[in-house]
Amino acid sequence: MIGKSLKGMANFFSGRSKVEHDVNSDISRREWFGRVSVPAVAATIGIGLLNNTAEAKPNNAAAKPDNMQGARIYNIRDFGAKGDGKALDTKALQAAIDACTHDLGGTVLVPAGTFVIGTVELKSNVHLYIAAQGILLGTDDGKQYYAADAIPLSGDSTLNDGNVGLLFAVKADNITIDGPGTIDGHGSRFRSAVKGELPPAGISGPHRPYHLLFHQCKNLTVRDIYLLNSAFHSVRVIQSEFVKMEGLHIRGRVINNNDGFHFISCRYVHMSNCNVQSQDDACALFGSCKFITVTNCSFSTRWSVFRFGGGEAEDITVSNCLIYETYGCPIKMRCGPGSRFENISFSNIVMRGVTGPISIGLGSQNSRQNTTPRAPGIVRNISFSNITATVVKPVPLRDSEHPSNYNPGEIFSSVTLNAMDNVFIENITFNDVHITYPGGGTIEQGAVRDVPKIAGEYYEIGVPPAYGLYARNVKGLILHNVSLAMANADLRPALILDNVHDVAVNGLNIDGHEKAESACRFINSSDVLVTAVRLKNAANVFLAVEGAEIKNIKIDGGDVSKVTTVVAFNSGALKQSVRVRD
């Protein structure tokens, strides 16, 4: 019966009629499979038959090429996997992967069922496909996980986090993981109920497994799967190239450092159409990440979304993204000595219910851990365009299984550009940026001049003295069509420039308050052109200038008719340093 079906289908796919077939000699089943694509065969006769038929070897197999090499399907049940949610199926999955890569690649199929696994190594040319009702469930027995010793724990940013993966690959090429199925890390079993005690899984800290861990891989694709409840970061990619992350749904809120994506010194990475709900950084870019695009994604997290630290991050674009319920500053850059961040663009982003929302810190000192003198860090050519944000005071993260505590600097936050000493952030642009803040700041908070010289976490400077934008040590700042609004009264200035030079402000719309010291404050800044500014409500002073280094400030046009005093001069600022033209 099968033989007749195969002959008929061979005629159909080869385009020959029955008469033509009768005239010519019958083709063998092996020759027929060589002519037909794997998906077409699987759809016609079923995966099981395909596997059996593809592996059939006629007597003259040695004389003919293996036309199915690299294209077979390896169902993990055929390698002994039970899929009952109880039996440990690690060895079966590993055996299927090993057979697949030995045959120069193919597809490892995870069919319907719950397959409990420990650490499994992915290898080159393997396509891991998880069916719609297929689940890879991380075991809660910590003894079933092991470190990938080939992945170092030092030598690059955050490598000391650990090198254990549920699924991992080292120096492998051409790996794909996809399908509508699920990888569940069973993360709650790695959380301690009592501080200082081991969790139910028996391992904690850097010994916990990531969902996916890749080191020095090329041509890596992960798409369409559901990554649930990781015990640590969900997707961690180290020093890899040509990476695609597409259509992923990541949800991890069971432990405090549930990162979504965590990239370390990667190049040519393209992320699109992903949804991330995480407890920690949603998309961390550490080390020297270059040639990165992120588009059409949505994010929510207790901590940051786009977090940069260490190395040389450059040539990166983020566009068309939604950020909501994010209580650790959505865009956060921390650049220390020896690091460089440049040529990075954020555009077409909507933020709702966030803190921050943007923080750039450039430190001048080495950390306590690294006392070797290094050149100052560099931050330059960063742009923000078409951004709408609603900033709130943080609340407990919805649906999180981990408690959230907040610092004063998170409750009262603003856009901060924060450098210090003789180090400057350079060439920062805000274009079509509209931010509404919750208000509540006091006149005492706004009166602070001696802001701590710290470029650590965004809240470490304390409550910023500006409710809208605070900039210190910046050269080359452009604000075009920027709106800074308050949902409730705030007695801090909207804009503070402290030691900022070469500034163009055009079309600035701000809320002020008549009890605030001023709507804007410039301290020891120079070469500032303000045009078409609009103060939307009454205020005592529009601009307070302070310091003997104030010079060449120009206010040209706009509407500041609702203020009592346009410019106030304090702390040695000279009147000739400011020119005002209606």
N, C-alpha and C positions, 0 to 999 in steps of 0.2 A: 504493500500500500504506500509506504513512505517512498519507496523507489520510484513508483509511478508519479507521485506528487512532485518529487524532485525533478524528474524528467520533464514534466509539464511546465514547472516553473522555470527550468533552465531554458526551454523553448521561448517562454514569455519574455524573460529578461534578456535573452540573446537576440530577440527580434526575429526568430525564425519561425516559419509556419510549420504545421504538422507535416505537410508534403515535403518541405525542405528537410525537415528532420528525418523523415523516412529515407530520403535519398542519401543523406550523409550519415556517417557513423555516429552512434551515440557518444555524447561527451560524458566523461566520468563526473561523479559528484564532486570530487576535489577540484576539477577544472571549472565546474560551474561556480563553486564557492569563490574561486579566485577572480571571477568576473563580476560578482555582485557585492555591493557594499554591505557592511555588517548591519547597519540599522535596517536596511531593506529586508535582509534575511530574518533578523530577529522579529520584525513586525509580522512576517509571513508565517514562520514556522515555530517561533518561540525560542527564548534564550536557551532553555535546557537542551533542545535538539541541536541548536547551533553549536553549543559547546561540544556536545558529543560528536557531532559530525565533523566539526573543525579539527578535532583531535584524532579522528580516524586516520590511520596511516596505511595506505595500500602497499602491496608487496614491493612496488617499484618506487617507494617514497624517496629513497636515497638518490634516485635519478632525477627527481623533479624538485623545483624550488618550493618552499613552504609559503604559499600565497597568503596564509592567515597569520603569519608571524607579525607580532606587534599589534594585532587587531582582535585578539580573542577576548572573551568575557570570562572572568573568574568569579563565580558566585561563591561567597565565603561559606555558604552552607555545604557546598561540595567539598570543603576542606575541614568539615567537622564542626562548624559553628552551630550552636543551638538556638540562640535568639529568643530565649525564654525569660530574659530579665534576671536570671539567677546564675546560670552556669558562666564560667569565665571563658570568654571567647577570644582572648588575646592571641593565643597560638594559632588559631584558625585564620584570623585576619592577617597575622604576620606571614603565615604560610602562603596565603593567596597573593599577597604583595610580592613575596620572594619569587614565586612562580611567574608572576606577571613580568617583573623586571628581568628575570632570567630569559624569558622569551622575547626580549627587546620591547616590552611594554604591552599595553592593552588596557582593559577596563576591569577594575575590581569592583564587583557589585555587592552592595549591602542591601539585601531585599527587606521586605517588611519583617518586623520583629525588633526586640530590644536586645542588643548585643552588648554585654558587659565586658569592658576591656580595661587593661592597664596600659602601660607605655607600649606604643607601636611605632616602628620606624618606617616612614615612607621612603621610596627610592625612585631613581630616575625612570622617566617614561611611564609612570603609573597614573592612570586616571581613576580616582576613587569616586564612585557614584553611589550616593545614598538615596534609596527610593523614598517615596512620599511617606510611607509608614515605617521607614527604617530609622532606628535610633542607635547611635553609638553612645553608650552610657559609661562614664568613668566609674570604675569601682571605688568603693569607699574603704578599701583595704590599701593603706598606704604602702605596704610591702610590694605591691604590684607595679610600682613606679620606679624608674631608675633615671639617673642623670645621663645626659648625652655628653660624655667626657670630651668629645671633640669640640664642644662649644666652650670657649674660655670664659672665665669669670672675671677677667680684667682686660684692660687694653682698649676699651671703648666705653662710651657713656652707658650707664645703668647695667652693664653686663653682670655686675655682682648681684643682680636680682635673682639669678638662678638659671639653671639649664635643664629643667625637667619638663617634658611635654607629654600630653596624652597622645598626640600624633606629632612626630618630629621628623625633620630631614636635615641632613648635613651634606653640603657640596653635591646636591642632586639637581638634575636638570629636567625640565619638561614634566612638571607635576601639576595635575589638575584635581581639585576637590569640588564636586558640585552635586546637584540634585536637590529635590525639595525636602529632603530628610533633615534630621536633627543630630547634632553632637551636644550631649548634655554632660557637663563636667561634674555634676553632683557636688557643686561647690559648698553647699551648706554643711556638708560633713567634714569640711576642712576648717570650720570656724569654731573656736573655743567658746564654750559657754561661760567658763571662768578664766579670768586673766591668769596666765602663767601655767595653765594646764593644757595638755595636748588635746586636740579635737578628736572626735570619734574616728576619723581616718588614721590617726596616729602620727601624722606628719604636719608640719606647719612652716611658716616663713618661706625661705627660698627653696625648700624641698617640695613645695606644692606644684602640681602640673599646670601648665598653660593648656588651653584647648589645642592650639596649633603653634608649633615652634619651628622656625626655619632659619638655617644659618648658611650663608654663602651659597644660596641656590640661584638658579637662573630659569627664566621662563616658568614662572609660578602663577597659577590662576586658582582663585577660590571664588565661587559664585553660588548664589541662590540658596545656600543652606541656612539653617537656623542654629546659631551658636548660643547655647543656654547655660547659665549658671556655672561659669568657669570657677575653678578653685584659685585662679590667679588672673593674669592677663588672658584675654581671649585669643587674639591673633598677635603673635610676636615674631617680627621678621628682622633678621640681623644681617647686615652687609650683603644683601641680595640685590639682584638686578632683574629688570623686565618683569615686574610684578603687577598683576591685575586683581583687584578686589571689587566684585560686582554683585549687586543685589543681595547682600548679606543682611540678615537680621540678627543682631547681637543683643542679648539681654543678660546682664550680670550685675545683680545688686544684692548679693548674698554675703559679700566680704569686702572689707574696706578698700583693698587695692585691686578691684575688678576693673582693669583697663579694658577698653574696647580694642583699638588698634595700638600697637606699640612698635614703631619702626626705629631701627638703629642703623645709621649710616647706610641707607639704601638709596639706590638710583633707579630712575625710570619706573616710578610707581604710579599707577593710575587707579584711583578709587572712584566708584560711581554707584548711585542708586542704592546706597546702604542706609540702614536704620540702626542706630546704636543707642541703647539705654544702659548706661554703665554707672558704677559707683565711683570710679576713679577716672583718670584721663580718658576721654573718648577716642582721641586720635593724637597720640604722643609722637613727636618727631625729634628724636635725640641723635646726638652725634652729627655726622656729616651727611645729611639727607639732601639729595639734589635731583632736579628734574622730576618733581612730584606734582600731580594734579589731583584735586579732590572736587567732585561736582555732584549736584543733585542728591545730596544726602541730608538726613535729619539726625539730630543728636540731642540727648538729654543726659545730664550727669550731676553728681554732687560736686565734682571738681571741675577741671578744665576740659574744653573740647580740643582746641588746637594748642598744644603745649610744646615749646621748643626749649632745648637745653643742650649745651656743649657742642663742640665740633663746628663745622662750617655748613650751615643750612642756607641754601641759595637756589634760585630759579624754581620757585614754588608758587602755584596758584590754587586758590580756594574760591569756588564760585557756586552760586545757586543752591545755597544750603539753608536749612531751617534749624534753629537752635532754640530749645525751650527748656524750662525748668532746669537751669544750669546754675549752680550756686558756688562756683569756684573760679569765676572769670572765664568766659568762653575762649578768648584769645590771649595767650600768656606766653611771653618770651623772656627768658633769663639768659643773658649773655655775660660770661665771665672772661677773664684774661685768657688770651689764646684762641678765643672763639670768634666766629664771624657769622652774622645773619644779614643777608642782602638779597635784593631782587625778589621780594615776596609780595604777592598781591592777594587781597581779600575783596571780593565783589559780589553784589547781589545776594546779600545775606539778611535774613529776618531773624531777630532774636526776641523772644517773649518770655518774661519771667526769669531774668538772669541777674547776676551780680557782675560788677566790673564796669563795662563789659570788655575793655581792652587794656592790657598792661604790658609795657615793655620796660625791662630793667637792664641797665648796663653797668656792671660793677667794675670798680677800678682796682680792687684788691684780690689777691689769691685767697682761696678758701683755707680753712684751718687744716684740711686734709692734704693740701698741696701747697707747699711753701716754696717751691721752685719758681724763681722769677719768670714771668712770661709777659709778652707784649699785651697791651690793653686790648680788650675785645672791640669788635666793630659791629655796629648796627646801622644800616643805611639802605635807602631805597625801598621803603616799605609803604604800600599804599592801601587805603581803605576807601571803597567807593560803593555807592548805592546800598547803604546799610541802614536798616531801621531797627531800633532796639527799645524795649521796655525794661527798665531796670527796677528790681524789687528788693525788699529786704528778705533775706533767705528764710525759708520755712523747711520743716522736715521733708525730705525727698519722698515723693509719692511712690508707694509700692516697694520701698526699700526695706530689706531685712536687717540693715545695719544702721545704728544710730548716727545722727549728724550733730556735730557741735560747731558753732560759728564764732569767729573772732570779730572784735569791733570793726576792724578794717573791711570785713566782708559785709557788715550790716550797713555801713556808710561807705559806698564805693564810687569810683568815677573812672574815666579814661585817664591813665597815668603813663607819661613818658618820663622815665626816671633814670638819669645818669648823674654823675657826681665828680667832684674834684676837677681834674683837667681832661676828663673823658667826655665826649659828646655823642649823642645819637644824631644821625644825619639824614636829611631828605625824607621826611615823613609827610604824607599827603592824606588828607581827609576830604573826600569829594562826595556831595550828596549824602550826608550822614545825618540822621535824625534820631535823637535819643531823648527819651523821657525818663526822669529819675523820680524816686518815691518822695524825696524831701525829708524833712525832719532834722537837718543839720543845724547846729547852734552857732551863734555869733562867736563863741569861744573856740569852737572847732575851726571856724573860718579865719580866726586871728592868728593861727599858728604860722610862724615864718621859718622856724628851725626844724624843718622836716627831716627825720632820721635819714642818714646816708646809708641806706640799705637797698640792695638790688636783689633781695631774695624773693620770697613769696609776696604776692601783690598786696597783701594786707599788713606786711611787716612794717610799713611806714606809718601804720596807725590809720586814723581817719584822715583822708586827704583833705586839705584846706579848701579845695574847690569841689563843688558838687558836680560839675560837668567835665572839665578837662584840666588836669594839672600837668605842666611840662617843666622839667628842670634839665639844664644842660643839653639843649637841642640846637643844632645848626641846620637851617633849611626846613621850615615848617609851613605847610600850606593848608589853610582851612577854606574850602569853597562850598558855599551853600550848606552850611552846617547849622543845625538847630539843636539847642540844649534847653529842654523844658523841664518844669517841675510839676508833678502831680499834686504835691502839697508844698507848703512854704518851706524854704530852706534858706538859712541866713549866711551861708557861705557864698563866695563869689562863684559865678559860672565858669570863668576862665582865669587861670593863673599861669603866667609865663615867668619863670625864674631862671635868669642867665640863659635866655633864649635869643638867638640872633638869626637874621635873614628870614623874616616871617611875612607871609602874605595872607591876609584875612579878608575874604570877600563874601558878602551875603550872609554874615553871621546873624542868626536870630536867637536871642536868649531871653530867659525869664530872670528878673531880678527881684529884690525885695527892699522896701524902703528902710527896713531896720538893719540891713546888712551894711558892712563897711563900704562896699562898692560892688558893682556888677562884674568888673574885671580888675585884675591887679597885674602889673608888670614890674618885676624886680630886676634891676641891673641887666636889662635887655636892650637890644639895639636893632636898628634897621627893620622896623616893623611898620608895614603899611596896612591900615584898616580901612576898607571901603564898603559902602552899602550895608553898614551894620544896622540892626534894628533891635532896640530894647523894648520888649512887648508890654512892660508894665512899669509902674512908678518905682524910682530908686533915688537914694540920696546922692550917690556918686556913680557915674558910669565907669570911669577908669581912674584907678589910683596908681601912680607911678612912684617907685621907691628906689633909692640908691644913687650914688654918685656916678655909676656907670651907665645910667639910662641915657640914651641918645638916639636921635633920628627916628622918633615915633611920629607917624602921620595918620591922622584920622580924616578921611576924605569922603564926605557925603554920608547919607544914611539918615536914620531917625532916632535921635536920642532926646527928643523933646520932653520926655516924661521924667527927666532927672533934674535935680536941683543944681548939681554941679557936674559939668562934663568931665573935667580932669582935676584931680587933687594931687598935689606934689608933697611927698613925704620923704624923710630919711635922706636928705641931701640931694634929691632930684631937682634939677634946674628947669625953670619954666621954658627956656629956649630949646629944651630937648624934645618938646612936643609941639606939633603944629596941627591945628584943627581948622578944617574948611567945611562949611555947611554944604 
